[in-house]
């Protein structure tokens, strides 16, 4: 994307974490912001902060897993800002614990937000994005979009799916005005632990401890901005994410043998 000033950016999960940091980064470059989140109080607090910093902001309360609500969202954004140029599908949650301990409801919940939320964003906003002179979709995957990890089976499944969807869309839209990027961070210090579902307190605490030791969300936000500028297919953030990618390239089977031997039964922080 050649310029950001005046471009309208829709960001899901925009009230906190990577979503808020991305809103701050894009707002600083002159983007108009349409923030989407299920938490109305946090959303309004974020919007106030961004407006004080000089950004033009609209807020939209929505559950990204709800197709009816998401289908209505593009018209709301266009009514407020007369167009859409950037879509950042960031909203996400985590389920931590052995697969056999995860309920079907847990699995439906995480797939609904982490994968269907991305599908809904892409599906319903694509017609509006195609009307723009230039546009870009950013989908948040993870280092766990490269390799499966113990206690993170459902999270990994959704992030693999986001990567596959993004790569397919990149190819399909290559001849259009719409670019597509999947973002693959390692550990990120966000509040994803607030909504995380865990099979026991030990796994919950170990996962939260890992999150708290991780890099700040502004690092991922900066990578998102660069990816939009350079129209990249993929952006990897963090040494552990690069290591995951290269290990899977070099020793795809032995990578999982090593993980199984060293990390089975322990909690890994979600890479968001």
Residue pairs with C-beta under 8 A, 6 or more apart in sequence:
1 7
1 85
1 86
1 134
1 136
1 179
1 228
1 229
1 231
2 134
4 26
4 29
4 30
4 31
4 225
4 228
5 29
5 30
5 31
6 30
6 31
6 32
7 30
7 31
7 32
7 85
7 86
8 31
8 32
8 33
8 34
8 77
8 81
8 82
8 83
8 84
8 85
8 86
9 23
9 26
9 31
9 32
9 33
9 34
9 85
9 86
9 87
9 88
10 34
10 36
10 73
10 77
10 84
10 86
10 87
10 88
10 121
10 125
11 19
11 22
11 23
11 26
11 33
11 34
11 35
11 36
11 88
11 90
12 19
12 36
12 37
12 62
12 64
12 88
12 89
12 90
12 91
12 117
12 121
13 19
13 36
13 37
13 64
13 90
13 91
13 92
14 20
14 22
14 23
14 33
14 35
14 36
14 37
14 43
14 46
14 88
14 90
15 35
15 37
15 39
15 42
15 43
15 45
15 46
16 37
16 39
16 42
16 46
16 190
16 191
17 90
17 188
17 190
17 191
17 192
17 217
17 272
18 90
18 140
18 185
18 188
18 190
18 217
18 220
18 221
18 224
18 272
19 35
19 37
19 88
19 90
19 91
20 46
20 217
21 216
21 217
21 218
21 220
21 221
22 88
22 90
22 220
22 221
22 224
22 225
23 33
23 35
23 46
23 50
23 55
23 57
24 50
24 53
24 218
24 221
25 218
25 221
25 222
25 224
25 225
26 33
26 86
26 225
27 33
27 50
27 53
27 54
27 55
27 57
28 53
28 55
29 225
31 55
31 86
32 55
32 56
32 57
32 81
33 50
33 55
33 56
33 57
33 58
34 57
34 58
34 59
34 60
34 77
34 80
34 81
34 84
35 43
35 46
35 47
35 50
35 57
35 58
35 59
35 60
36 60
36 61
36 62
36 64
36 73
36 91
37 43
37 46
37 59
37 61
37 62
37 91
38 61
38 62
38 63
38 64
38 91
40 59
40 61
43 59
43 61
44 59
47 57
47 58
47 59
50 57
51 57
56 81
58 77
58 80
58 81
60 73
60 76
60 77
62 69
62 70
62 73
63 69
63 113
64 70
64 89
64 91
64 113
64 116
64 117
64 118
64 120
64 121
65 109
65 112
65 113
65 116
65 117
65 120
66 120
67 116
67 120
70 117
70 120
70 121
70 124
71 120
71 124
73 124
73 125
74 84
74 124
74 125
74 127
74 128
77 84
77 128
78 84
78 128
83 128
83 131
83 132
84 125
84 128
84 129
84 132
84 135
85 129
85 132
85 134
85 135
85 136
86 135
86 136
86 137
86 138
86 228
87 121
87 122
87 125
87 129
87 135
87 136
87 137
87 138
88 138
88 140
88 224
89 117
89 118
89 121
89 122
89 137
89 138
89 139
89 140
89 162
90 138
90 140
91 113
91 117
92 113
92 114
92 117
92 140
92 158
92 192
92 270
92 272
93 109
93 110
93 113
93 114
93 192
93 195
93 196
93 197
94 110
94 152
94 155
94 192
94 193
94 195
94 196
94 197
94 207
94 270
94 272
95 102
95 106
95 107
95 109
95 110
95 154
95 155
95 196
95 197
95 198
96 151
96 152
96 155
96 196
96 197
96 198
96 199
96 203
96 204
96 207
96 267
96 270
97 151
97 197
97 198
97 199
97 200
97 203
98 150
98 151
98 153
98 199
99 153
99 154
101 199
101 200
102 153
102 154
102 197
102 199
106 154
106 197
107 154
109 197
110 154
110 155
110 158
110 197
111 154
111 157
111 158
114 155
114 158
114 159
114 162
115 158
115 161
115 162
115 165
118 139
118 140
118 162
118 165
119 165
121 137
122 137
122 139
122 165
122 169
125 137
126 137
126 178
129 135
129 136
129 137
129 177
129 178
130 176
130 177
130 178
132 177
133 177
134 177
134 179
135 177
135 178
135 179
136 178
136 179
136 180
136 181
136 228
136 231
137 166
137 169
137 178
137 179
137 180
137 181
138 180
138 181
138 182
138 183
138 224
138 227
138 228
139 162
139 165
139 166
139 180
139 181
139 182
139 183
140 162
140 182
140 183
140 185
140 272
141 159
141 160
141 162
141 163
141 166
141 182
141 183
141 184
142 155
142 156
142 159
142 184
142 185
142 241
142 270
142 271
142 272
143 184
143 185
143 186
143 236
143 238
143 240
143 241
143 244
143 245
143 271
144 152
144 155
144 156
144 159
144 160
144 244
144 268
144 270
144 271
145 156
145 159
145 160
145 162
145 163
145 182
145 184
146 163
146 184
146 241
146 244
146 245
146 248
147 156
147 244
147 247
147 248
147 255
147 256
147 259
148 156
148 160
148 256
149 156
149 259
149 263
149 268
150 259
150 260
150 263
150 264
150 265
150 266
150 268
151 199
151 203
151 207
151 265
151 266
151 267
151 268
152 268
152 270
155 270
159 271
162 182
163 182
163 184
166 180
166 181
166 182
166 233
167 182
167 233
169 180
170 179
170 180
170 181
170 233
173 179
173 180
179 228
179 231
180 233
181 224
181 227
181 228
181 231
181 232
181 233
181 234
181 235
182 233
182 234
182 235
183 220
183 223
183 224
183 227
183 234
183 235
183 237
184 234
184 235
184 236
184 237
184 241
184 245
184 271
185 219
185 220
185 223
185 236
185 237
185 238
185 241
185 271
185 272
186 214
186 215
186 237
186 238
186 239
186 240
186 241
186 244
186 271
187 210
187 211
187 213
187 214
187 215
187 238
187 240
187 269
187 270
187 271
188 211
188 214
188 215
188 216
188 217
188 219
188 220
188 237
188 271
188 272
189 211
189 212
189 213
189 214
189 215
189 216
189 217
190 211
190 217
190 272
192 211
192 270
192 272
193 204
193 207
193 208
193 211
196 204
196 207
196 208
196 270
198 204
198 207
198 267
202 267
203 267
204 267
206 266
206 267
207 267
207 268
207 269
207 270
210 267
210 268
210 269
211 269
211 270
213 269
214 269
215 237
215 238
219 237
219 238
220 237
223 235
223 237
224 235
226 232
226 235
227 235
236 242
236 245
238 271
240 271
241 271
247 255
248 255
